[in-house]
Amino acid sequence: MYKHVYYLIGSLVISWVFSFFTMTACASSFQIIAAETPMGAGSKQGVRRYIVRDVFGPVQQLTPIPGDLLYDPAGLALRSPDEVFVANRAAHTGNSSISRFALYGSELDFIGTFTGNGVTDCHQLCFDPVSGELFQTNWTTGILSRFVFDGENNPLANGILQMPDNDKQLGVVVRPADRQLFVSDYQKVRRFSHNLDGSYTFIEDFAQDGGALYHFMKIRDDILYLTDFNHGVVLRFTFDDFGAPIYKDSVAAEGAVDMDFSPDGQEMYVTDHRNGGIMRYRYDGETDTWIRHGDKIPTPMLGGIVVTTTVCPLAADLTGDCVVNYEDLMVFADQWLVTGDHDYCVLNANLAGEPCEVTVEDFGIFASQWLMEHTLSFN
């Protein structure tokens, strides 16, 4: 390996001289995180991660969250830009759990896994954007699990919310404007009002089309986005003066099960649970519509998806400290000329993307960022 290091160092000195004054790091980078969730049940599949260095730009696969830390991941939620929670479906065995990961730069650390308080068959989970409370759906029991966090960020059971029909749950989301809670079943969405004592009161069910298979939800710019897996669309709802949802339109998206948005709101990403892949959409402000653009990002069947700004914009940062130095060079040298799985590339030195191998093309990118540094901000 050291022969590789000496060769690469010599090349770096030459390359860095030419690139030092011309290269800059893109400040608008963000990270897409998507759970591998097969239809029916899974096992130890992982959670995929990608970096997008500019909106509408190409994606580069990051090292995934390994499946041996998970158990059939289904839903994802961000507690903050640098902490992601993964709902483990556990192959519908009733042994579900929630795993936590800290994000720093383009790397991550496993925090731990917890369960209890009715957690049995997890699908989507979400945080109340006002209080920070965590809500976890359970597919078969009709119980919505609730958690708060103590001063040391440990999860504490905060009771449950029993669905009035005792039926299935798939998606959950809280509207920031009035803290209404929405919980989806296949054919309907339940709507609850938030009370001052922290309890919830059921208001009504609503649905748009017969024969739907509603799944996950998000709220963006006070518009409710709801996936309909059966019809292959993402439905959009606005709200009237009393907080009741009003159907607005739909966006065609085959196999849609979840969606999220670029930090500037100009791009939407939708996961395909039937055939796999992440579909990309561009927002047209003049017509207030979403327009499909670009190629589908190829993946296995997916479930939940989130987008976070926590990522290092330096592609050559291979150690997570957002500084490109000798430590990163050692990682690069260790992977030099190595070939990996083209469908699930875990070589973080594969900077140029497909195919999954570390070659001179990757080294060109590495050399162009040699000794660059980017300050990470933590929330």
N, C-alpha and C positions, 0 to 999 in steps of 0.2 A: 504493500500500500504506500510506503514512504516514497518509492520511486514515482508513483503517481502524484504524490504531494509536491515533490520537487519540480516535476514537469509543469504542474498546474501553477505553482507559485511563479515560475519564470514567465509563463504565459500571462499571468495576472498583471505583473509589473508592466508589461508592454501594453496590454489592453487598457489598463486603468489610466495610463497617461493620456490616451486618446479620448477616453470617455468621461473623465472626471468633470470637465467643464460643461458637458453637454447633457448629461443625464439628470433627470429629476424624478422624484417619486410622485406617483399619482395620489392625490389626497382624497379622491372620491371612492376609493376601494371599499367593497363590502363583501360579506360572506353569506352564502346560501347554505343552509343546513336542511337536509331532507332524510326522513326515515325510510329505510327499506322495509316495506310492509306488504308481504304477499297476500293475495286474496285467500280467505279461509283462515289459515294459521301458519305461523312461521316458527323460528327457533332462535338461532344465534346470529341472525343477519345484523349488519352494522348500520350506522347512520352516515350518510355521505355528506361531504363538505366541499364547497367550491368557492373560489375567489373570483369576483368580477372587479376588474380594475377601473372600469368606468361604465356608466349606465349604457345599455345596449351593446356593450363590448363582449369579447369572447370570455369564456369561463375556463378556469384552470382548476383541476381537481386537487384538493388538499388531502392530507392524511385523514382517513375516516375515523369516526369513533368506533373502536373495535367491538365486534359482536360478543366477545367473551365478557364484556362488562354490561351486557344488556340481555333481555329475554324477550324477543319478538317485539321490537319497538314499533309504536303506532303513532303517538302524538308527540308534538314538540311545543315548548313554550319558553319564552325568554323572561326571566325575572328582571334582568337588566341586560344591557348590551354585552356584558361579559359573563353571564351565567345562563346556561340552557338546561332545562328540565326535559327528560325523556320519559314518556309513559310507556311502560312495558306491558304489552297485551298478554304475554305469557301463553300464547297458543290457545287462548280461551280455557285454560285449565283452572281458573279461579285463583291463581297464584301471582297476580299482577303486582307490580311495584313501580316506583318512580325513581329514576336515577338522575344525579346532578353532576354537571361538569362546569368547571371554570374555564373561560376562554381568555387567552392572552396572546396578543399578536395573532399569528396564524396557528398557534398551538393550543393545547388544552390539557387540563388536569381533571382526573376523576375525583369528585368530592365524596360521593357515597350514594347509597340506595336506601329508601325507606318505604314502608307499607303500613297497613293498619287503617283504622277508621273507615271501614267499608270498602277499601280498595281491593277489587277482585278481578275485574275484566276491563282494563283501561283502554280508552280511546283518546279523544282530544282532552287536553287540559289547558287552562288559561289562568291568568292573573287578573284580579281587579286592579285597573290602572290607578285607582284612587287610594285604596287601602293596602294593596299588595297581597291580599288574601289569594290563596291558590284553590282552584276548583278542579276536581278530577271526575270525569264521567266514568261510569261503570256500565258496561253494555247490557247486562241481563238483569240486574237487581233493582233498577229504579232508584238507586241511591247515588246522590251526588256527594262525593267526599269533599270536606272543607279543611284547609290547613292555614294556620298563621305561623309566624316565625318569631322566636324569642330574640333577646339581645345579642346572642351569639349565632344567629341565623340558623338555628335548629328548627325543623318543622314540628309544629304542635297541632294535634287534632283539634278542630274547631266545630265539631258536630257534623251533621249531615243534613242534606235537603232531600226529602223523599218526593219523588215525582208523584203528582196527584193520580196518575193512571198506573203507577207501578210498572211502567213499561220501559223499553230500551232507551239508551242514551248513546249518542255518537259524538255530537259536537257541542261546544259550550263557548260562550263569549259574553263579556260584560260591556255594555255601552258606556263610555266615559261621561257623556253629557248628563245622564240621570241615574247611572249605575243599574239600569235594567239588566236582568240576567236572561239569556236565551239558551235553551237546551234543546237540541234537535233529536228527534226520533226519525225513523225512515220516512214516514209519511206526513210528519208535522213538526212544527217548532213550538215549544212551550215558552211562554213569556211570563216573567216574574218581575214585580216591583220590589225595590229595596226599601226597607224600613229603617228608621233611625236607630233602632236597637240592634241592627245587623241581621235581622231575620228577613225572609223573603215571602211575599204573598203572590200566589198564582193569579194571573190575570186572564189568560186565554191561550188557546192553540191557534196557530195560523198555518196556512199552506198555500202554495201557488198552483200547482198542477197535480192531477191525479197520477198515480203510478210512479211517483218520485221515490228516490232513495237518497234522502238528505244525509249529508255527512258533516264536514267541518265548516266552521264559520270564522270570519274576521270582521272587524269594523275599521274602516279607513275613511277619514274625512267625514265622519258621521254617516257613512253609508254601510249598511249591513251586506256583507258578501256571504253567500250560502251555496255550497256545492250540491248539485243534484247528480249523483253518480249514474243513475239509470238513464236520464235524458242527455247526459254529457254536456252539462252547462254549469256556469257560475251565475247564480241569480243575484240581482242587486235590489236593495230596498232602501228607500229614504224613510223619514219619520214625520208624522204630522205633529201639530202643536201639543198633542196629548201623549206623544211618544209611541203611537201605534205605527207599525211598519206599513209602508205603501210600496207595492211592487213598482219597480222602475224599468228594468230591462234584464236581458240575460246575455252571457258571453259563451259562445260555443267552445267547449273544451272536453274532448273525449276522455272518459274515465275519470273525470274530475273528482278529487276527494279533499283537497286543501289548496290554499293559495296564500301568498304573501307578496310584499311590495318592496321595490328598491327604496332606499332612504328618502330620495326626492319624490317618490310617488309616481315616477314617469314610466316604470316598468312593473308588470305583474308576472308572477311565476306561479303556475298551476301544476300540481302533481297528478300524474296519471296512475291510478290504482289498478287498472285493467291490463294495460300493455306496457307500462313503465315509461319513464321519461318526464322531463320538466318542460312544459310549454311556456313560451315567452310572449308577452303582449306589450304593445306600446300604447300609452294613453294619448288620445287625440283631444286636446282641450277645446278645440272649436266645436266638435260634435259631442263632447262628453261621452266618448265611447272607447272601448279597448279593442285594438287591432292586432291580430296575430302577426308576429314578425320573427325572422330568424329561424334557425333549425331547432328542432326539439333536442334538448340535452339528453343523450341516451343513458338510461339507467334501468335497473330491474323495477318491478312494481313498487310503487311508493305510497306512503301515507302522509304524515304531517310534514309541514315545511315552515321554516322561519328564516328571516333575513336580519343580520346584525351588522353594525358598523365596526365591530371589534375584529380587526384583521390588520396584519402588517402589509402595507402597500409594496414592500420590497420583496419581490419574488425570490431573491437569492437568500433571504433570511431563513435558514433551515433549522435554527435552534430555538426560535420563538422570542428572542430578545430584541428583535427589530434592528439589529446591527449586523452588517455583513463583514465578518472578520475571519480569523484563522479557525475558530471553532466551526463555522459553517463550511469552511474549506475542507476540514477533516471529514465532515459528513458527506460532502460532495465526492471527495476522493474515495470514500468507502463504497459509494454507489456507482463509481465510474465504470461505464460499459456494462452495467447490470441491466438485464431485461426482466420486466415484471408482467403481471397479468394486465393485458390491454383493456379489459372490461372493468377492472377494479384496481387501478394503479395506486400503490402505496409508497412509491418512490418519490419522496418530496424533492429530490434533486432533479426530477423530470420536469424541468421548468418550461419547456417548449410545448408540452402537451403530447398528444398522440404522435407516434406510438409510445408505449410505456418502456422507455429505455433512456439511459443517461449517456449522452454523446456530446460531440463538440458543439452542436447547436445549443444544448443546454448550457454548456460552459460559456458560450458567447454572452448569454443573458447574465450568468453569474458574474463574469468579468466586468460587465458594464455597470454593475452595482457594487463592486468591490470597495470596501471601507465606507459605504454609505450608511447613514443612521437616520432613523425616524423615531420621534418621540411618541410613545404610546400614552393615551389618556385612558384612565380607568374610572368607572362610574361607581 
